[in-house]
Amino acid sequence: MKKSLLQKKSVTTLLKDSASGKDELKRTLTASNLVFLGIGAIIGAGIFVLTGQAAALYAGPAITISFIISGLACIFAGLCYAEFASLIPIAGSAYTYSYATFGEIFAWIVGWNLVLEYLFASATVAVGWSGYVVSFFKDFGIVIPPYLSSAPISHTSADGWFLTGSLLNLPAMLVLFVISILLIIGIKESININNVVVTIKITVILLFIIFCSAHIIPSNWIPFIPENTGKFGEFGLSGILRGAGVIFFAYIGFDAVSTAAQEAKNPQRDMPIGILCSIAVSSVLYIVVALVLTGIVSYKLLAVPDPIAVGVNAVGASLFWLRPIVKIGAVAGLTSVILVMLLGQARIFYTISKDGLLPKVFHKVHSKFRTPHIATMITATFSMMIAGLFPIGILGELVSIGTLFAFTMVSLGILILRYKEPNLHRPFKVPFVPLIPILAVITSLAQMIALPFDTWIRFVVWTALGFAIYFLYGTKHSKLNFENANIATEGANLNPIHLDKKDTDENLEEDGELQKM
């Protein structure tokens, strides 16, 4: 059988599949659910940790400007995602969009790097969640011993890899387990929990803004842009740009909204609302928190894991009651990020498996709950192992590059599809094409280039592993390969092509399952 690495799934085919009634996932999500899903993915460690650290190390009070720059860059990519999500309402996110524009091999690599994003992001955030929970309990005299709440494996540039003496980060593993059970039980139930958690963390952030804004000391904003130290990225204009690069990673996660397209009631209308509104709300909150935080305490004191708590302490005893509430908000914020990351990863696996590029077990749907339960369990198991064994620093470095690669491909895909298929019905259109997609590509590539060299090495190794899996498994089981081969055989009036009996049985079994729905 001749296999083309660049074979594409046409948008027409994808739309027919979407409208055919063959969806196995339950369509229950509204526009407001999707907005909360996006906010749940975006607002987490970024607002509770990165804001202070980026201000202290790179931009000073001008970190507010950095957030504006990063927010604009994220909106560029978000507009491109919104057009694709309304055009192709399938659960695969950037993987599906790349399949329609670049071909199977590129789609696989994009999907494989989304695995890097979601899998390591959920583990990274779980480790951060563990730290806040341990600190919160300690305030009430409940001590979780370090050997049960920290990683047994660590790494430094001086010492390399070494054992810490700890057993496991048990809280991080437990939160992943509990959330995975919730996701298996049902998407609607999971989203309801997410809505509550997001409401809690937004309330906490608003309390911080309202009560702390009255204690702003204007002299903390002077100079608003600290003088550059003589090194690129340490304050001054270059510090603003470096800060924007660092905090840009606080915005990643809105793409998880597009993974829920097959569970949205009206995806053509609601997906753009979910993506763009979640970015807008999160951007405003980031900017205002940065402004208030650097106003109530000197930016020089914010290079800590809990800068907002430091800000509350700086205000004095009058707001001491707000400190435990801030920690509750941080725990809530990180919980919703974990939920959305696990949800997104399982849906990526589900869609790739439906195309035959991963074993069919990944797209098995629970007979009662109508969720991809096995994909969720596999995702959670690997995330638990990673979160239990490794520290947050090592994990955090691996998250962003896969996302930025996906951003780049999606933005390029908009340009290609607008040129090749200009007459497609697009419920939502990116404005000012080709300017916006080009800006999205430039900003995403610039962020990738600015990442450390070690991160690029890991990215290359991960991508190479992905190529190996694709050529050893994907090319032999790709459904599009079989479909194209059969069409070619019928057109040429040749003998039917010989298919592997296992693959044929699996395809017949799936057809039978779909007919029963």
C-alpha positions as CSV (number, residue, x, y, z in Angstrom):
1,M,0.0,0.0,0.0
2,K,1.4,3.4,-0.9
3,K,1.4,5.8,2.0
4,S,1.6,9.6,1.7
5,L,3.0,11.4,4.7
6,L,1.3,14.6,3.6
7,Q,-2.2,13.2,3.0
8,K,-4.8,15.5,4.4
9,K,-8.3,15.2,5.8
10,S,-10.4,17.6,3.9
11,V,-12.4,20.2,5.8
12,T,-15.5,18.9,4.0
13,T,-14.9,15.4,5.3
14,L,-14.4,16.7,8.8
15,L,-17.5,18.7,8.7
16,K,-19.5,15.7,7.4
17,D,-18.2,13.6,10.3
18,S,-19.0,16.3,12.8
19,A,-22.6,16.6,11.5
20,S,-23.3,12.9,10.9
21,G,-24.5,12.2,14.4
22,K,-21.7,9.8,14.9
23,D,-20.3,11.7,17.9
24,E,-19.7,9.4,20.8
25,L,-19.1,12.2,23.3
26,K,-22.0,13.9,25.0
27,R,-22.7,17.5,23.8
28,T,-23.5,19.3,27.1
29,L,-21.3,22.4,27.2
30,T,-22.6,26.0,26.8
31,A,-20.7,29.2,25.9
32,S,-20.4,30.1,29.6
33,N,-19.0,26.6,30.4
34,L,-16.4,27.1,27.7
35,V,-15.4,30.6,29.0
36,F,-15.0,29.1,32.5
37,L,-13.0,26.2,31.0
38,G,-10.6,28.7,29.4
39,I,-10.3,30.8,32.5
40,G,-9.7,27.6,34.5
41,A,-6.8,26.7,32.2
42,I,-5.2,30.2,32.0
43,I,-5.4,31.6,35.5
44,G,-3.3,29.4,37.8
45,A,0.4,29.5,38.8
46,G,0.9,32.5,36.5
47,I,-1.1,35.0,38.5
48,F,-0.1,33.6,41.9
49,V,3.6,33.1,41.2
50,L,5.0,34.4,37.9
51,T,3.7,38.0,38.3
52,G,6.0,38.7,41.3
53,Q,9.0,36.8,40.0
54,A,8.9,38.5,36.6
55,A,8.6,41.9,38.2
56,A,11.5,41.3,40.6
57,L,13.9,39.8,38.1
58,Y,13.1,41.5,34.7
59,A,10.7,44.4,34.5
60,G,9.9,46.0,37.9
61,P,6.5,47.7,37.9
62,A,6.6,47.7,34.1
63,I,5.6,44.1,34.3
64,T,2.1,45.5,33.7
65,I,3.3,46.5,30.2
66,S,4.8,43.0,29.8
67,F,1.3,41.5,30.5
68,I,-0.2,43.8,27.9
69,I,2.3,42.7,25.3
70,S,1.9,39.0,26.1
71,G,-1.9,39.4,26.1
72,L,-1.9,40.8,22.6
73,A,0.4,38.0,21.4
74,C,-1.9,35.5,22.9
75,I,-5.0,37.1,21.3
76,F,-3.3,36.8,17.9
77,A,-3.0,33.1,18.3
78,G,-6.4,32.9,20.0
79,L,-8.2,34.5,17.0
80,C,-6.6,31.8,14.7
81,Y,-7.8,29.1,17.1
82,A,-11.3,30.6,17.2
83,E,-11.6,30.5,13.4
84,F,-10.5,26.9,13.2
85,A,-12.7,25.8,16.2
86,S,-15.8,27.3,14.6
87,L,-14.9,25.8,11.2
88,I,-13.9,22.3,12.4
89,P,-15.7,21.6,15.7
90,I,-13.7,18.4,16.4
91,A,-12.0,17.5,19.7
92,G,-8.5,17.3,18.3
93,S,-7.6,21.0,18.6
94,A,-4.4,21.9,16.7
95,Y,-3.9,18.3,15.7
96,T,-7.1,18.2,13.7
97,Y,-6.4,21.7,12.2
98,S,-3.0,20.6,11.1
99,Y,-4.5,17.4,9.6
100,A,-6.7,19.6,7.4
101,T,-3.9,22.0,6.3
102,F,-0.5,20.3,6.4
103,G,-1.1,16.6,6.3
104,E,-0.9,13.6,8.5
105,I,2.8,13.6,9.5
106,F,2.6,17.3,10.6
107,A,-0.7,16.6,12.4
108,W,0.9,13.8,14.3
109,I,3.9,15.9,15.4
110,V,1.6,18.7,16.5
111,G,-0.5,16.2,18.4
112,W,2.6,14.5,19.9
113,N,3.8,17.9,21.2
114,L,0.4,18.7,22.6
115,V,0.9,15.6,24.7
116,L,4.1,17.2,25.9
117,E,2.1,20.3,26.9
118,Y,-0.8,18.7,28.6
119,L,0.9,15.8,30.2
120,F,3.7,17.8,31.8
121,A,1.5,20.8,32.5
122,S,-0.9,18.7,34.6
123,A,2.1,17.2,36.5
124,T,3.8,20.6,36.9
125,V,0.7,22.3,38.3
126,A,0.0,19.3,40.6
127,V,3.4,19.8,42.2
128,G,2.6,23.5,42.7
129,W,-0.8,22.5,44.1
130,S,1.0,20.3,46.6
131,G,3.2,23.1,47.8
132,Y,0.3,25.4,48.5
133,V,-1.7,22.7,50.2
134,V,1.2,21.8,52.5
135,S,1.7,25.5,53.3
136,F,-2.0,26.0,54.0
137,F,-2.2,23.0,56.4
138,K,1.0,24.1,58.1
139,D,-0.7,27.4,59.0
140,F,-3.2,25.4,61.0
141,G,-0.6,23.2,62.7
142,I,-1.0,20.2,60.4
143,V,2.4,19.2,59.0
144,I,2.8,16.9,56.0
145,P,6.3,15.5,56.2
146,P,8.7,16.4,53.4
147,Y,9.4,12.8,52.5
148,L,5.7,12.5,51.5
149,S,5.4,15.9,49.9
150,S,8.5,16.5,47.7
151,A,10.2,14.8,44.8
152,P,12.7,11.9,45.4
153,I,14.6,12.9,42.3
154,S,16.1,16.4,41.6
155,H,18.6,18.0,39.3
156,T,21.0,21.0,39.4
157,S,23.6,22.3,37.0
158,A,26.3,21.8,39.6
159,D,25.4,18.3,40.9
160,G,23.4,16.8,38.0
161,W,20.8,14.2,38.9
162,F,20.6,13.1,42.5
163,L,18.2,11.5,45.1
164,T,16.7,13.8,47.7
165,G,15.8,11.2,50.3
166,S,12.1,11.8,49.9
167,L,9.6,9.0,49.0
168,L,7.0,10.6,46.8
169,N,5.1,13.8,46.4
170,L,1.9,12.2,47.6
171,P,-0.4,15.2,47.6
172,A,0.4,15.9,43.9
173,M,-0.4,12.3,43.0
174,L,-3.7,12.3,45.0
175,V,-5.1,15.4,43.4
176,L,-4.4,14.0,39.9
177,F,-6.1,10.7,40.9
178,V,-9.2,12.4,42.3
179,I,-9.6,14.8,39.3
180,S,-9.2,11.9,36.8
181,I,-12.1,10.0,38.6
182,L,-14.2,13.1,38.3
183,L,-13.4,13.4,34.6
184,I,-14.4,9.8,34.0
185,I,-17.7,10.2,35.8
186,G,-18.8,12.9,33.3
187,I,-17.9,16.1,31.4
188,K,-20.9,18.0,32.8
189,E,-20.1,17.1,36.3
190,S,-16.5,18.0,35.8
191,I,-17.4,21.3,34.2
192,N,-19.8,22.1,37.1
193,I,-16.9,21.6,39.6
194,N,-14.7,23.7,37.4
195,N,-17.3,26.5,37.3
196,V,-17.3,26.5,41.2
197,V,-13.6,26.5,41.5
198,V,-13.1,29.2,38.9
199,T,-15.7,31.3,40.7
200,I,-13.7,30.9,43.9
201,K,-10.4,31.9,42.5
202,I,-11.8,34.9,40.6
203,T,-13.5,36.0,43.8
204,V,-10.2,35.8,45.7
205,I,-8.4,37.8,43.0
206,L,-11.1,40.5,43.1
207,L,-10.9,40.6,46.9
208,F,-7.1,41.1,46.6
209,I,-7.6,43.9,44.0
210,I,-10.4,45.7,45.9
211,F,-8.9,45.6,49.4
212,C,-5.2,46.1,48.5
213,S,-5.8,48.9,46.0
214,A,-6.6,51.2,48.9
215,H,-3.0,50.6,50.3
216,I,-1.1,51.4,47.1
217,I,2.0,53.5,47.7
218,P,2.7,55.4,44.5
219,S,6.4,55.7,45.3
220,N,6.7,51.9,44.7
221,W,5.9,52.6,41.0
222,I,8.9,55.0,40.7
223,P,10.7,54.4,38.5
224,F,8.0,52.5,36.6
225,I,10.6,51.2,34.2
226,P,13.8,50.6,36.3
227,E,17.0,51.4,34.6
228,N,18.7,48.5,32.7
229,T,21.6,46.9,34.6
230,G,23.7,46.7,31.4
231,K,22.6,43.2,30.6
232,F,19.8,42.4,28.1
233,G,16.6,41.4,29.9
234,E,17.5,42.9,33.2
235,F,15.1,45.9,33.4
236,G,14.7,48.7,31.0
237,L,12.9,48.1,27.7
238,S,14.7,44.8,27.2
239,G,13.5,43.7,30.6
240,I,9.9,44.4,29.6
241,L,10.4,42.2,26.6
242,R,12.1,39.5,28.6
243,G,9.2,39.7,31.2
244,A,6.7,39.4,28.4
245,G,8.5,36.2,27.2
246,V,8.4,34.7,30.7
247,I,4.8,35.5,31.5
248,F,3.5,34.6,28.1
249,F,3.6,31.0,29.4
250,A,1.0,32.1,32.0
251,Y,-1.5,32.4,29.2
252,I,-1.0,29.0,27.5
253,G,-3.9,26.7,28.1
254,F,-6.7,28.5,26.3
255,D,-6.2,26.0,23.5
256,A,-7.7,23.4,25.8
257,V,-11.1,25.0,25.1
258,S,-10.8,23.7,21.5
259,T,-10.3,20.1,22.7
260,A,-13.9,20.2,24.0
261,A,-15.4,21.1,20.7
262,Q,-17.2,17.8,20.3
263,E,-18.8,18.3,23.7
264,A,-20.1,21.8,23.0
265,K,-23.8,22.2,22.2
266,N,-23.3,24.9,19.5
267,P,-19.6,24.8,18.7
268,Q,-19.7,27.1,15.7
269,R,-21.0,29.9,17.8
270,D,-19.7,29.1,21.3
271,M,-16.1,28.0,20.6
272,P,-14.9,31.5,19.6
273,I,-16.8,33.0,22.5
274,G,-15.1,30.5,24.9
275,I,-11.6,31.1,23.5
276,L,-11.6,34.9,23.1
277,C,-13.6,35.8,26.3
278,S,-11.4,33.6,28.5
279,I,-8.3,35.3,27.1
280,A,-9.8,38.7,27.5
281,V,-10.9,38.2,31.1
282,S,-7.7,36.6,32.1
283,S,-5.6,39.4,30.5
284,V,-7.5,42.1,32.4
285,L,-7.1,40.3,35.7
286,Y,-3.4,39.7,35.1
287,I,-2.8,43.4,34.3
288,V,-4.7,44.7,37.3
289,V,-3.1,42.3,39.7
290,A,0.3,43.2,38.5
291,L,-0.4,46.9,38.9
292,V,-1.8,46.5,42.4
293,L,0.9,44.1,43.6
294,T,3.8,46.3,42.5
295,G,2.0,49.3,44.1
296,I,1.6,47.8,47.6
297,V,5.1,46.3,47.9
298,S,8.5,47.0,46.2
299,Y,9.1,44.8,43.2
300,K,12.5,43.9,44.7
301,L,10.8,41.8,47.3
302,L,8.7,39.7,45.0
303,A,11.1,37.0,43.9
304,V,9.3,34.4,46.0
305,P,7.0,31.5,45.4
306,D,4.0,33.3,46.9
307,P,4.3,37.0,45.9
308,I,0.6,37.8,46.4
309,A,0.8,36.6,50.0
310,V,3.9,38.8,50.4
311,G,1.9,41.7,49.1
312,V,-0.9,41.0,51.6
313,N,1.7,40.8,54.5
314,A,3.2,44.1,53.4
315,V,-0.1,45.9,53.8
316,G,-0.1,45.0,57.5
317,A,-2.3,43.5,60.2
318,S,-5.5,45.0,58.8
319,L,-5.5,42.5,55.9
320,F,-4.1,39.5,57.8
321,W,-7.4,37.7,57.3
322,L,-6.8,37.8,53.5
323,R,-3.6,35.6,53.6
324,P,-5.3,32.2,54.1
325,I,-8.0,33.3,51.6
326,V,-5.3,34.0,49.0
327,K,-3.9,30.5,49.6
328,I,-7.4,29.0,49.1
329,G,-7.6,31.0,45.8
330,A,-4.2,29.6,44.7
331,V,-5.3,26.0,45.5
332,A,-8.6,26.6,43.7
333,G,-6.7,28.1,40.7
334,L,-4.3,25.3,40.4
335,T,-7.1,22.7,40.8
336,S,-9.0,24.0,37.8
337,V,-5.8,24.1,35.7
338,I,-5.1,20.4,36.5
339,L,-8.7,19.5,35.6
340,V,-8.6,21.3,32.2
341,M,-5.1,19.8,31.3
342,L,-6.2,16.2,32.0
343,L,-9.4,16.8,30.1
344,G,-7.6,18.2,27.1
345,Q,-5.0,15.5,27.0
346,A,-7.6,12.7,27.0
347,R,-9.4,14.4,24.2
348,I,-6.3,14.7,22.1
349,F,-5.6,11.0,22.6
350,Y,-9.2,10.2,21.7
351,T,-9.0,12.0,18.4
352,I,-5.6,10.7,17.4
353,S,-6.7,7.2,18.1
354,K,-9.9,7.6,16.1
355,D,-7.6,8.3,13.1
356,G,-5.7,5.1,13.8
357,L,-2.4,6.7,14.7
358,L,-2.7,5.4,18.3
359,P,-4.2,2.1,19.5
360,K,-8.0,2.0,19.6
361,V,-8.0,1.6,23.3
362,F,-7.4,5.4,23.5
363,H,-10.8,6.2,21.9
364,K,-12.9,3.7,23.9
365,V,-15.9,5.6,25.4
366,H,-17.5,4.5,28.7
367,S,-20.9,3.0,28.0
368,K,-22.6,4.9,30.8
369,F,-20.7,8.2,31.3
370,R,-19.8,8.7,27.5
371,T,-16.3,9.9,28.4
372,P,-13.0,8.6,27.0
373,H,-12.3,6.8,30.3
374,I,-9.3,4.7,29.4
375,A,-7.5,7.7,27.8
376,T,-8.2,9.6,31.0
377,M,-6.8,6.8,33.2
378,I,-3.7,6.5,31.1
379,T,-3.1,10.2,31.1
380,A,-3.6,10.4,34.9
381,T,-1.3,7.5,35.5
382,F,1.6,9.0,33.7
383,S,0.9,12.4,35.2
384,M,0.9,10.9,38.7
385,M,4.2,9.1,38.1
386,I,5.8,12.3,36.8
387,A,4.4,14.6,39.5
388,G,5.3,12.1,42.2
389,L,9.0,11.8,41.2
390,F,10.2,15.1,39.7
391,P,10.5,18.7,41.0
392,I,8.5,21.6,39.5
393,G,11.6,23.3,38.0
394,I,12.4,20.4,35.7
395,L,8.8,19.8,34.7
396,G,8.1,23.5,34.0
397,E,10.8,23.8,31.4
398,L,9.1,21.1,29.2
399,V,5.6,22.6,29.0
400,S,5.8,25.6,26.8
401,I,7.7,24.7,23.7
402,G,5.1,22.2,22.5
403,T,2.4,24.7,22.9
404,L,4.2,27.4,21.0
405,F,4.9,25.0,18.2
406,A,1.1,24.3,18.0
407,F,0.4,28.0,18.0
408,T,2.7,28.5,15.1
409,M,1.2,25.6,13.1
410,V,-2.4,26.8,13.7
411,S,-1.6,30.3,12.7
412,L,0.1,29.2,9.5
413,G,-2.8,26.9,8.8
414,I,-5.2,29.9,8.7
415,L,-3.1,31.5,6.0
416,I,-3.0,28.2,4.0
417,L,-6.7,27.5,4.2
418,R,-7.7,31.0,3.4
419,Y,-5.6,30.8,0.2
420,K,-6.6,27.2,-0.8
421,E,-10.3,27.2,0.2
422,P,-11.5,30.8,0.4
423,N,-15.1,29.9,-0.1
424,L,-15.6,27.7,3.0
425,H,-18.3,28.8,5.3
426,R,-16.5,30.3,8.3
427,P,-18.8,31.1,11.3
428,F,-16.0,33.1,12.7
429,K,-13.3,34.9,10.7
430,V,-9.9,36.2,11.9
431,P,-9.9,39.9,11.0
432,F,-7.1,41.6,9.1
433,V,-5.8,38.5,7.3
434,P,-2.9,38.0,6.6
435,L,-1.6,40.5,9.3
436,I,-3.0,38.8,12.4
437,P,-1.9,35.2,11.5
438,I,1.6,36.5,10.5
439,L,1.8,38.4,13.9
440,A,0.8,35.2,15.7
441,V,3.5,33.2,13.9
442,I,6.2,35.8,14.6
443,T,5.3,36.1,18.3
444,S,5.1,32.3,18.8
445,L,8.4,31.7,17.0
446,A,10.1,34.5,18.9
447,Q,9.1,32.9,22.2
448,M,10.4,29.5,21.0
449,I,13.7,31.0,20.0
450,A,14.1,32.7,23.4
451,L,13.7,29.4,25.2
452,P,16.9,27.8,26.8
453,F,19.0,25.5,24.7
454,D,18.4,22.6,27.0
455,T,14.6,22.9,26.3
456,W,15.3,22.7,22.6
457,I,17.3,19.5,23.1
458,R,14.4,17.9,25.0
459,F,12.0,19.1,22.3
460,V,14.1,17.5,19.6
461,V,14.4,14.2,21.6
462,W,10.6,14.2,22.2
463,T,9.9,14.9,18.6
464,A,12.3,12.2,17.4
465,L,10.5,9.7,19.7
466,G,7.2,10.9,18.1
467,F,8.6,10.2,14.6
468,A,9.6,6.7,15.7
469,I,6.1,5.9,17.0
470,Y,4.5,7.3,13.9
471,F,6.6,5.2,11.5
472,L,6.5,2.0,13.6
473,Y,2.8,2.2,14.3
474,G,0.9,5.1,12.8
475,T,1.7,4.5,9.2
476,K,0.6,0.9,9.4
477,H,-2.7,1.7,11.1
478,S,-3.7,5.0,9.7
479,K,-7.4,4.9,8.7
480,L,-6.8,7.6,6.0
481,N,-4.2,5.4,4.4
482,F,-6.7,2.5,4.1
483,E,-9.5,4.8,2.9
484,N,-7.3,6.4,0.2
485,A,-5.9,3.0,-0.8
486,N,-9.4,1.5,-1.2
487,I,-10.5,4.5,-3.3
488,A,-7.5,4.2,-5.5
489,T,-8.1,0.4,-5.9
490,E,-11.7,0.9,-6.9
491,G,-10.9,3.7,-9.3
492,A,-8.3,1.6,-11.1
493,N,-10.5,-1.6,-11.0
494,L,-7.8,-3.6,-9.3
495,N,-8.0,-6.5,-6.9
496,P,-9.0,-5.4,-3.4
497,I,-6.0,-4.4,-1.4
498,H,-5.0,-6.8,1.4
499,L,-5.5,-5.3,4.8
500,D,-4.2,-6.7,8.1
501,K,-7.0,-8.8,9.5
502,K,-6.7,-7.2,13.0
503,D,-7.2,-3.7,11.5
504,T,-10.1,-4.8,9.3
505,D,-11.8,-6.4,12.3
506,E,-11.3,-3.3,14.3
507,N,-12.8,-1.1,11.6
508,L,-15.8,-3.3,11.2
509,E,-16.3,-3.4,15.0
510,E,-16.2,0.4,15.1
511,D,-18.7,0.7,12.3
512,G,-21.0,-1.7,14.1
513,E,-20.7,0.4,17.3
514,L,-21.5,3.6,15.5
515,Q,-24.6,2.1,13.9
516,K,-26.0,1.1,17.3
517,M,-25.8,4.7,18.6
